[in-house]
Amino acid sequence: MPTGIDDSAGVDSDTLRVHRDAIDALDREILARLSERAMHAKAIGALKADRGAPAWRPDREAQVLARLCSQNAGPLSDEAIIGVFRQVMSACLALEQKLRIAYLGPAGTFSHAAVARQFGSFVDAVPCATIDEIFRAGEAGQADYAVVPVENSTEGTVGRTLDLMYTTDLSICGEIKLRVQQNLLSNAPGLDRVLKVYSHAQSLAQCAQWLARHLPGVERVPVSSNAEAARLAALEAGAGAIAGEIAASIYGVAILAAHIEDEPNNTTRFWVLGRQAPGASGRDETSLVMSAPNRPGAMHALLEPFAKHGVSMSRIESRPARTGLWEYLFFVDLVGHRDDGPVKAALDELAAKASFLKLLGSYPADQV
């Protein structure tokens, strides 16, 4: 029989104490191990600094997270494990070097959420007004890395990013796939008190069915970004905003309804740009841009090396080359690292056939 009751929880206080004492002991052990890990990270940072090596190793980080997931026996999900260790890695990396990451602002956008997902909280996130400005920040050394949107699963390719990849001297060294989860933010006490909804035009479109069902007749006001929508909702009584959780936190607006997007699998893909070439992680992608001579069979000739060497293409996208009428560039994503045998062989053959070829980078694939 229980010898005592915890009045606040309504449970056996002796049994509860056993579990709480165990958690306290584990927390002390975790803290000691975190401190030990941080000391090793700091020592590694000093070695890297002596050799001029980059502090962030996306291939090493991907391998560590993959190993942790393979060893995870639960009850925490792999997603939870990755989230916890991203923050641990971020804090430890900040002991070596606090990174500056340029992204498409303002603070609270999904691009900002992508930075947090990849790099954790212990970085300086630098908002930029345009995609061009993000590239300039990376190219001029004003940021250590630049995070740019590449494509959305419902809206398609971000053309400006591809156009700038053709000319930039930055390389792709990471990939982020962010599930776009839209929320209705408002400090109103309930849905019936929401009088207008601010958001970016794309987000309004992505939540049109939910808005029609739950807020019929409520004014929808397009603004420059979801972050701006959250800022306005924080200032106006009866105003709501469609935005992500990070915007709710930054601007102090409550989440009145979560996950209101009409397409639950809506995902945006980002590239992390920098000046390093990550090694193979075991699950990689390689991106390139090429052009074909304007003659029959030219495109088939460019794709033939991939089939010959068994290299899979995960994406191919054409863009006007801007060098002549009806001339195009082809952006291709391959499965594998540029140093993998089959990929290397295919690229060597391709170099001899393409009228233009530029490798944009090999990087760990995000397995979200």
N, C-alpha and C positions, 0 to 999 in steps of 0.2 A: 504494500500500500504506500502511496506517496506520503512523505513526512512533511511536506510543505507545498504551498501553492504560490506561484508568482502571480500576484493580483493583476498586474498590468497585462500579462499574456494569457492567464488562465491555464497554465500548464504546471506540471510537476517541477517545483523549483530546484530540487536536488538533481534531477536529471538534466535540467537546463544548465545548472552550474557546471556539471561535468563537461558538457559540450562547449560552454563558454570558456572554461579553463583550458580546454584543449585548443580552442581557436586562439586564445591569448598566447599560448606556448608556440603554436605554429607561426603566428604573426612575428614573434620575436626571432624565430629561426629564419623566416623569410626576410626580415629586415637585415639580419646579419649576412645572409647570402647575397642580398642585393648590394650591400656595401662592399662585400668582397668582389662581386662582379664589377662594380663601378671602379674599384681600384685597378683591376686588370684592364678595363677599358681605357682608363686614364694612362696606364703604362703603354698600351698599344698606340694610343694617340701620340705619345711622345716619340715613339719609334717611327710612326708614319711621318711626323713633322720633320724629323731628321732626314728622312729620305725624300721628302717632297711628295709623298703619296697622298691621294685624296682620303679624307676622313670617312666619307660614306662609301661603303662597298655594297651596291645593290645586289650583286650576285651572292656574296656571303650572307647578307641579310635574308635573301630568299631561301637559301639552303637551311639556315637556322630555323626559320618559320616552318618550312616543309618538314624538317625533322621533328619539331615539337608536335606538329599535327599528327605525324605518323605514330608518335609515342603517346598521344593523348588517349587515355582510357575513360574520360568523362569523370563526373557528370557535366562539366563545362563543355560547351560546343567548341569546335575548331575556330569558329569566328570569334568567340570570346577569348580563347587562348591567344589568337593573333592580336586582338585588340589590347590585351594586357601587355604582351611582350613588345608590341610597337611602342608603347609608352616607356617601358623599361629601356629599350634600345635608344629611344629619343633622348631620355634623360642622361644615359651613359655617353651618347655621342656628343651631347652638349658639353661634357667635361673635356672632350677633345677639341671641339670646335662648334660654336653655335651657328648653324647654317642659316643663310638668308635665302628664302624661297619666293620668287616672283610668281604671281598668279593673277587671274582676271578678277578684279575687285568689283565693288567694295567689299569690306569685311562682311561675312555672312552669306556669301554666294556658295553655290555648289562647288565652284572651283576652290574656294577656301576650304570646304569640307574635304575635297580631294587631297589637298595639302596635309590636312590633319590626319587623314586616313593613312597616307604614305609615310609621313615624317613625324607624326606625333605632335605633342603640344610644346616641346622644348626647342622650337625654332623661331626665327623672326620671319613671319609671313608678311610679304611686301605686296600690297594691292596695286594693280596697274589698271589704267582706264581702258586699254585696248589690247588686243592680241599683239599688234605691232610693238607696243610698249613693253610687253613681256619679253619678246625676243630681244629688244634693245637692251633691257636690263641684264639678260644673260650674256649677250655678246660683249657688253661694255664692262663686265665684271662687277656690276652693281648688285648682282645676286649670284649665289653659288649655283643655283639651279632654277630653271624656269618650268612651270607646269602649264601646259596648254591643252585645251580641248581639241580632240581629233574627230570624234564622231559620236552621234547619239543613235540609239537603237530605233527610235521612232522618227527623229528629225533628219537623220542622215549625216553626211560628212560636213566638217567645218572647213570650207574651202580656203579661207584665209590662212589657216594653219598650214595646209598643204602647200599653198603658194610660197609661203615664207620658208618652208623646209627646203625648197628647191635652191635657195640662195644662201641660207645661213651656214656659218661654220660650226654651229652647235651640233651635237650628236644626241640621239635618243639613248638614254641610259636607264630608263625605267618606264613602267606602264601602270596606270591606275584605272580600274573599272569600278565606277561608283554607281550603285543603285540609287536612282533618283526617287526619293520618297518625299512626296509633297505633304504638307500639313497646313491646316487652317489655323493661323495664329490670330488671337484677339484677346484683349482684356475684358471683353464683354462677358456678362455672366452666363450667356447661353446663345445658341444659334439664332433664336428668335429676336435677339437684341443686336445682331449684326446688320448694319444698314448699307455697307458698301464693302467691296473686296478689292484690294490692290494686289497686283502681281505683274511679273513680266508676261508679255503676250503669249509666249510659248507655254508657260505654266498655266495660264488661264485656259488655253486650248487643251492642255493635257488633263485638266480637271473639269472639263465642260459638263460631262454627264453627272458627276457628283454635285456640282453646283446647281444644275437643273433640278435634281431630285431634292436637295436639302436646303438650297437658298434660292428658290425660284423668284424672279423679279428683283433680286438684290443687284444693285449697280456693280458692274465689273469695270475697274479702272486700270488700264495697262500703264506700267511705269518702267523705268530703265533697267531695273534688276529686282530680284526677289528680296535682296537685302534692303533696298530702298523701300520696298513695300512693307517690310517688317518695321522699319524706322517710322514710317507714316502711321502704321497701326498702333505703335506705342504712344503716339502723340494725340491721336484722335479718338474720342469716345465713340463707340459704335462702329469703328473701322476694323476690318480684318485684313489679313494678308495670307497669300499662299507662298510658303517658303519652307526651308529645311530646318532641322533641329538647331543647327549652329546659329542661324539667324535669330531663332527664338531666345537662345541663351545670351547672345551678344546684345540684343536690343530690349531684353526684359519683357517679352510678350509671351503669354501663356499659349500652350498648344490646346486649342479648343476641340479639334478633330484631327486624328493622325491618319496618315497613309490614305489620302483622298484621291490619289492619282487614278485615272481610268485604266491605265496599263500598268499592272503591278511589276512587270519585268523591265520597265524603262531604265536603261543604263547608259551612262555617258563614259566614254573612254578618253583618258588623258595620256599625254606623253610627258615624261620628265626629261628635260634637255639640260645637257651640261657639256663638260670638256673631258670626258673620260670614256674609256671603252671597257665595259664590264666583261669579266670572263664568263665562261659558261656556268650556268647554275644547275643545269639538268632539265629545266623546263623553260625554254627560251623562244623568242621570236626575233626575226631579222627583218628590217624594213628597208626598202630601196625605192628609188625613182629612176625610170628609164624612158627612153624614147625609141621608136622604131622608124626606120627609113620609110618614106611614103611610096611603098611598092607592094604588089600582091604577095601575100604569104609572109610579110615581114614580122607581123605580130606572132604568128605561129612559130616562126624560127626563134623568137625570144622566149617563148614559153616552153619550147621543146627540151632545153636542158633540165628544167625542173622535173618533167615527167621521166626523162631518161635516168636521173639519179634518185628518183623516188622522194623528191622534196615536195611537201604539201604547201599550197598557197592558202592562207586563211582569208585574204582579201585582195582585191585588185580594184583600183579606182582611177578613172581618167580625168585629167584636167587640161584645159587649153594651155598650150605651151607659150603663148604670147610672143612667139618668134615668127609666126607666119600663119596664114589662113589655113584652117583645118589641120593644124599640127597639134599633137597631143603628147602630154607626159602621162606615164602610167605609174601609179604608186602601188607597190606590192608589199604584202606582209607574208613572210615565210615562217613555217614552223621549224625551229631549230636555230642554233647559234652559227655565226659566220665561220667559226673554226671547226664546226662539226664536219666530218669527212664528206658526206653527200652534199651538204650546203656549199662547202668550199669548192667542190668540183663543179657544181652547177654555176656558181658565180664566176669561176674562171672561164667557163665556156661562154657565159653570157657577155662577159667583158669584151670578147672578141667579135660578138655579133651586134651589140647595141650601138646605135649612133651616139647615145649618151647614157651613162650609168653613174649613179651616185648612191653609195651605201649610206643610209641614214642612221644606222646603228643596230647592234644586237643587244638584247636586254632581257631580263627575267620576265616571263609572261605572268600577268596577274590572273590567278585561277579563281576569281570570285564567282 
